[in-house]
Every structure is written in structure tokens, then in C-alpha cells.
Amino acid sequence: MARIIESTDGGRRIIKMTTEDIISIVQDYQRIVPRSLDCKEVRNYLNDVVIYIPEDV
């Protein structure tokens, strides 16, 4: 499970992901995005998609 690491200076937080988290994201990507799209089309397509990563608490 992903773990959010707070920044000590109040800046951006870091999300530490496991191998399983990354594989899950790749599987979601492959399921969601049609294979025939180019890079620009993929960006536009994914702007409308939300992918969640479970957080380790």
C-alpha cells in the first residue's frame, strides 16, 4: 500500500509506493487507455480519469 510522507518544510508530500502499487497502476492504465492512442491523446484521455492508490494507515 502507498504511504504518504509529509514534507518537513511544509512543501509537497511524497507518496512512497510498493511494487504492487505500481503494477496496479500499470494494469489500470492498460485497462483504461486504448492502445491506438499517441502520447498527446493519452494525456488528454487520462485528464478525465481518476486512479486511486490505497494509503497505508
N, CA, C and O atoms as a Tinker XYZ file with bonds, in Angstrom:
   228  protein
     1  N      0.835000   -1.181000    0.000000    73     2
     2  CA     0.000000    0.000000    0.000000    64     1     3
     3  C      0.883000    1.248000    0.000000    63     2     4     5
     4  O      1.978000    1.257000    0.562000    81     3
     5  N      0.383000    2.282000   -0.635000    73     3     6
     6  CA     1.111000    3.541000   -0.709000    64     5     7
     7  C      1.164000    4.192000    0.667000    63     6     8     9
     8  O      0.274000    4.007000    1.497000    81     7
     9  N      2.220000    4.951000    0.884000    73     7    10
    10  CA     2.377000    5.662000    2.153000    64     9    11
    11  C      2.739000    7.100000    1.840000    63    10    12    13
    12  O      3.670000    7.357000    1.077000    81    11
    13  N      2.005000    8.045000    2.428000    73    11    14
    14  CA     2.282000    9.462000    2.221000    64    13    15
    15  C      3.304000    9.906000    3.258000    63    14    16    17
    16  O      3.138000    9.676000    4.456000    81    15
    17  N      4.364000   10.548000    2.774000    73    15    18
    18  CA     5.423000   11.047000    3.659000    64    17    19
    19  C      5.328000   12.569000    3.660000    63    18    20    21
    20  O      5.485000   13.215000    2.624000    81    19
    21  N      5.072000   13.121000    4.822000    73    19    22
    22  CA     4.931000   14.566000    4.950000    64    21    23
    23  C      6.279000   15.249000    4.771000    63    22    24    25
    24  O      7.312000   14.726000    5.188000    81    23
    25  N      6.256000   16.417000    4.149000    73    23    26
    26  CA     7.466000   17.200000    3.951000    64    25    27
    27  C      7.798000   17.954000    5.239000    63    26    28    29
    28  O      6.902000   18.475000    5.903000    81    27
    29  N      9.068000   18.011000    5.588000    73    27    30
    30  CA     9.468000   18.700000    6.816000    64    29    31
    31  C      9.371000   20.212000    6.686000    63    30    32    33
    32  O      9.265000   20.914000    7.692000    81    31
    33  N      9.406000   20.726000    5.448000    73    31    34
    34  CA     9.344000   22.177000    5.264000    64    33    35
    35  C      7.958000   22.658000    4.847000    63    34    36    37
    36  O      7.793000   23.817000    4.465000    81    35
    37  N      6.954000   21.770000    4.918000    73    35    38
    38  CA     5.599000   22.154000    4.564000    64    37    39
    39  C      5.332000   22.184000    3.072000    63    38    40    41
    40  O      4.276000   22.654000    2.647000    81    39
    41  N      6.263000   21.695000    2.270000    73    39    42
    42  CA     6.096000   21.672000    0.816000    64    41    43
    43  C      5.299000   20.469000    0.369000    63    42    44    45
    44  O      4.431000   19.972000    1.086000    81    43
    45  N      5.604000   20.019000   -0.806000    73    43    46
    46  CA     4.876000   18.882000   -1.370000    64    45    47
    47  C      5.145000   17.601000   -0.591000    63    46    48    49
    48  O      6.254000   17.374000   -0.107000    81    47
    49  N      4.119000   16.773000   -0.478000    73    47    50
    50  CA     4.273000   15.484000    0.180000    64    49    51
    51  C      4.789000   14.469000   -0.832000    63    50    52    53
    52  O      4.644000   14.660000   -2.039000    81    51
    53  N      5.385000   13.404000   -0.343000    73    51    54
    54  CA     5.908000   12.328000   -1.176000    64    53    55
    55  C      5.004000   11.117000   -0.978000    63    54    56    57
    56  O      4.577000   10.827000    0.139000    81    55
    57  N      4.719000   10.422000   -2.059000    73    55    58
    58  CA     3.959000    9.173000   -1.969000    64    57    59
    59  C      4.915000    8.029000   -2.268000    63    58    60    61
    60  O      5.415000    7.896000   -3.385000    81    59
    61  N      5.162000    7.210000   -1.262000    73    59    62
    62  CA     6.036000    6.049000   -1.426000    64    61    63
    63  C      5.150000    4.865000   -1.806000    63    62    64    65
    64  O      4.235000    4.497000   -1.070000    81    63
    65  N      5.438000    4.272000   -2.976000    73    63    66
    66  CA     4.613000    3.183000   -3.470000    64    65    67
    67  C      5.397000    1.879000   -3.485000    63    66    68    69
    68  O      6.610000    1.865000   -3.695000    81    67
    69  N      4.679000    0.791000   -3.259000    73    67    70
    70  CA     5.277000   -0.534000   -3.334000    64    69    71
    71  C      5.262000   -1.008000   -4.789000    63    70    72    73
    72  O      4.648000   -0.377000   -5.649000    81    71
    73  N      5.931000   -2.099000   -5.046000    73    71    74
    74  CA     5.908000   -2.712000   -6.368000    64    73    75
    75  C      4.480000   -3.056000   -6.758000    63    74    76    77
    76  O      4.090000   -2.866000   -7.910000    81    75
    77  N      3.703000   -3.556000   -5.822000    73    75    78
    78  CA     2.304000   -3.912000   -6.092000    64    77    79
    79  C      1.487000   -2.677000   -6.483000    63    78    80    81
    80  O      0.624000   -2.759000   -7.357000    81    79
    81  N      1.757000   -1.525000   -5.835000    73    79    82
    82  CA     1.062000   -0.285000   -6.199000    64    81    83
    83  C      1.334000    0.076000   -7.652000    63    82    84    85
    84  O      0.417000    0.421000   -8.397000    81    83
    85  N      2.582000   -0.006000   -8.043000    73    83    86
    86  CA     2.977000    0.371000   -9.407000    64    85    87
    87  C      2.375000   -0.597000  -10.425000    63    86    88    89
    88  O      1.879000   -0.175000  -11.470000    81    87
    89  N      2.418000   -1.889000  -10.120000    73    87    90
    90  CA     1.814000   -2.879000  -11.022000    64    89    91
    91  C      0.317000   -2.618000  -11.159000    63    90    92    93
    92  O     -0.234000   -2.719000  -12.256000    81    91
    93  N     -0.338000   -2.286000  -10.057000    73    91    94
    94  CA    -1.765000   -1.988000  -10.085000    64    93    95
    95  C     -2.065000   -0.789000  -10.978000    63    94    96    97
    96  O     -3.037000   -0.804000  -11.733000    81    95
    97  N     -1.232000    0.250000  -10.893000    73    95    98
    98  CA    -1.408000    1.438000  -11.725000    64    97    99
    99  C     -1.216000    1.104000  -13.198000    63    98   100   101
   100  O     -1.982000    1.563000  -14.046000    81    99
   101  N     -0.198000    0.308000  -13.506000    73    99   102
   102  CA     0.049000   -0.087000  -14.895000    64   101   103
   103  C     -1.124000   -0.912000  -15.427000    63   102   104   105
   104  O     -1.549000   -0.721000  -16.566000    81   103
   105  N     -1.643000   -1.822000  -14.613000    73   103   106
   106  CA    -2.792000   -2.620000  -15.035000    64   105   107
   107  C     -4.012000   -1.736000  -15.291000    63   106   108   109
   108  O     -4.725000   -1.926000  -16.277000    81   107
   109  N     -4.252000   -0.763000  -14.395000    73   107   110
   110  CA    -5.359000    0.176000  -14.605000    64   109   111
   111  C     -5.158000    0.960000  -15.892000    63   110   112   113
   112  O     -6.092000    1.132000  -16.674000    81   111
   113  N     -3.944000    1.432000  -16.108000    73   111   114
   114  CA    -3.618000    2.178000  -17.323000    64   113   115
   115  C     -3.913000    1.339000  -18.566000    63   114   116   117
   116  O     -4.549000    1.814000  -19.507000    81   115
   117  N     -3.452000    0.100000  -18.564000    73   115   118
   118  CA    -3.655000   -0.775000  -19.710000    64   117   119
   119  C     -5.140000   -1.079000  -19.938000    63   118   120   121
   120  O     -5.572000   -1.257000  -21.077000    81   119
   121  N     -5.906000   -1.138000  -18.867000    73   119   122
   122  CA    -7.332000   -1.414000  -18.968000    64   121   123
   123  C     -8.098000   -0.186000  -19.468000    63   122   124   125
   124  O     -9.056000   -0.318000  -20.230000    81   123
   125  N     -7.673000    1.013000  -19.038000    73   123   126
   126  CA    -8.403000    2.251000  -19.308000    64   125   127
   127  C     -8.075000    2.854000  -20.668000    63   126   128   129
   128  O     -8.973000    3.316000  -21.372000    81   127
   129  N     -6.799000    2.854000  -21.045000    73   127   130
   130  CA    -6.346000    3.585000  -22.231000    64   129   131
   131  C     -6.324000    2.669000  -23.462000    63   130   132   133
   132  O     -5.684000    1.617000  -23.451000    81   131
   133  N     -7.027000    3.082000  -24.517000    73   131   134
   134  CA    -6.958000    2.308000  -25.765000    64   133   135
   135  C     -5.529000    2.293000  -26.310000    63   134   136   137
   136  O     -4.816000    3.290000  -26.193000    81   135
   137  N     -5.115000    1.208000  -26.884000    73   135   138
   138  CA    -3.722000    1.048000  -27.338000    64   137   139
   139  C     -3.368000    1.908000  -28.544000    63   138   140   141
   140  O     -2.188000    2.156000  -28.796000    81   139
   141  N     -4.350000    2.360000  -29.281000    73   139   142
   142  CA    -4.064000    3.067000  -30.528000    64   141   143
   143  C     -3.780000    4.558000  -30.344000    63   142   144   145
   144  O     -3.555000    5.260000  -31.330000    81   143
   145  N     -3.784000    5.054000  -29.114000    73   143   146
   146  CA    -3.574000    6.483000  -28.883000    64   145   147
   147  C     -2.090000    6.839000  -28.873000    63   146   148   149
   148  O     -1.251000    6.037000  -28.463000    81   147
   149  N     -1.777000    8.057000  -29.332000    73   147   150
   150  CA    -0.406000    8.544000  -29.200000    64   149   151
   151  C     -0.270000    9.260000  -27.855000    63   150   152   153
   152  O     -1.246000    9.371000  -27.113000    81   151
   153  N      0.920000    9.741000  -27.539000    73   151   154
   154  CA     1.211000   10.318000  -26.219000    64   153   155
   155  C      0.291000   11.495000  -25.885000    63   154   156   157
   156  O     -0.224000   11.580000  -24.770000    81   155
   157  N      0.085000   12.390000  -26.830000    73   155   158
   158  CA    -0.773000   13.565000  -26.588000    64   157   159
   159  C     -2.220000   13.130000  -26.326000    63   158   160   161
   160  O     -2.883000   13.667000  -25.439000    81   159
   161  N     -2.693000   12.170000  -27.090000    73   159   162
   162  CA    -4.054000   11.676000  -26.900000    64   161   163
   163  C     -4.202000   10.974000  -25.550000    63   162   164   165
   164  O     -5.242000   11.091000  -24.900000    81   163
   165  N     -3.170000   10.248000  -25.128000    73   163   166
   166  CA    -3.200000    9.580000  -23.819000    64   165   167
   167  C     -3.309000   10.615000  -22.708000    63   166   168   169
   168  O     -4.093000   10.439000  -21.775000    81   167
   169  N     -2.532000   11.691000  -22.796000    73   167   170
   170  CA    -2.610000   12.755000  -21.780000    64   169   171
   171  C     -4.025000   13.318000  -21.700000    63   170   172   173
   172  O     -4.575000   13.468000  -20.609000    81   171
   173  N     -4.605000   13.624000  -22.838000    73   171   174
   174  CA    -5.964000   14.162000  -22.862000    64   173   175
   175  C     -6.967000   13.160000  -22.316000    63   174   176   177
   176  O     -7.881000   13.531000  -21.579000    81   175
   177  N     -6.805000   11.916000  -22.668000    73   175   178
   178  CA    -7.699000   10.856000  -22.215000    64   177   179
   179  C     -7.617000   10.690000  -20.692000    63   178   180   181
   180  O     -8.642000   10.560000  -20.022000    81   179
   181  N     -6.397000   10.694000  -20.155000    73   179   182
   182  CA    -6.221000   10.471000  -18.715000    64   181   183
   183  C     -6.611000   11.683000  -17.874000    63   182   184   185
   184  O     -6.834000   11.544000  -16.671000    81   183
   185  N     -6.699000   12.866000  -18.479000    73   183   186
   186  CA    -7.144000   14.041000  -17.727000    64   185   187
   187  C     -8.551000   13.849000  -17.177000    63   186   188   189
   188  O     -8.915000   14.462000  -16.173000    81   187
   189  N     -9.338000   13.009000  -17.825000    73   187   190
   190  CA   -10.720000   12.770000  -17.404000    64   189   191
   191  C    -10.876000   11.523000  -16.534000    63   190   192   193
   192  O    -11.991000   11.169000  -16.151000    81   191
   193  N     -9.760000   10.856000  -16.219000    73   191   194
   194  CA    -9.807000    9.603000  -15.461000    64   193   195
   195  C     -9.150000    9.813000  -14.100000    63   194   196   197
   196  O     -8.119000   10.476000  -13.990000    81   195
   197  N     -9.764000    9.240000  -13.067000    73   195   198
   198  CA    -9.186000    9.296000  -11.720000    64   197   199
   199  C     -8.748000    7.893000  -11.336000    63   198   200   201
   200  O     -9.540000    6.952000  -11.395000    81   199
   201  N     -7.482000    7.748000  -10.941000    73   199   202
   202  CA    -6.965000    6.462000  -10.474000    64   201   203
   203  C     -6.585000    6.638000   -9.006000    63   202   204   205
   204  O     -5.815000    7.533000   -8.657000    81   203
   205  N     -7.124000    5.784000   -8.160000    73   203   206
   206  CA    -6.859000    5.879000   -6.727000    64   205   207
   207  C     -5.811000    4.864000   -6.302000    63   206   208   209
   208  O     -5.755000    3.750000   -6.824000    81   207
   209  N     -4.981000    5.266000   -5.348000    73   207   210
   210  CA    -3.989000    4.384000   -4.747000    64   209   211
   211  C     -4.338000    4.288000   -3.255000    63   210   212   213
   212  O     -4.411000    5.318000   -2.585000    81   211
   213  N     -4.552000    3.094000   -2.725000    73   211   214
   214  CA    -4.872000    2.988000   -1.290000    64   213   215
   215  C     -3.690000    3.450000   -0.442000    63   214   216   217
   216  O     -2.534000    3.176000   -0.763000    81   215
   217  N     -3.998000    4.146000    0.632000    73   215   218
   218  CA    -2.951000    4.652000    1.534000    64   217   219
   219  C     -2.811000    3.718000    2.730000    63   218   220   221
   220  O     -3.807000    3.254000    3.285000    81   219
   221  N     -1.577000    3.448000    3.122000    73   219   222
   222  CA    -1.291000    2.648000    4.304000    64   221   223
   223  C     -1.463000    3.537000    5.529000    63   222   224   225
   224  O     -0.802000    4.570000    5.633000    81   223
   225  N     -2.330000    3.160000    6.451000    73   223   226
   226  CA    -2.558000    3.975000    7.651000    64   225   227
   227  C     -2.149000    3.246000    8.905000    63   226   228
   228  O     -2.275000    3.788000   10.003000    81   227
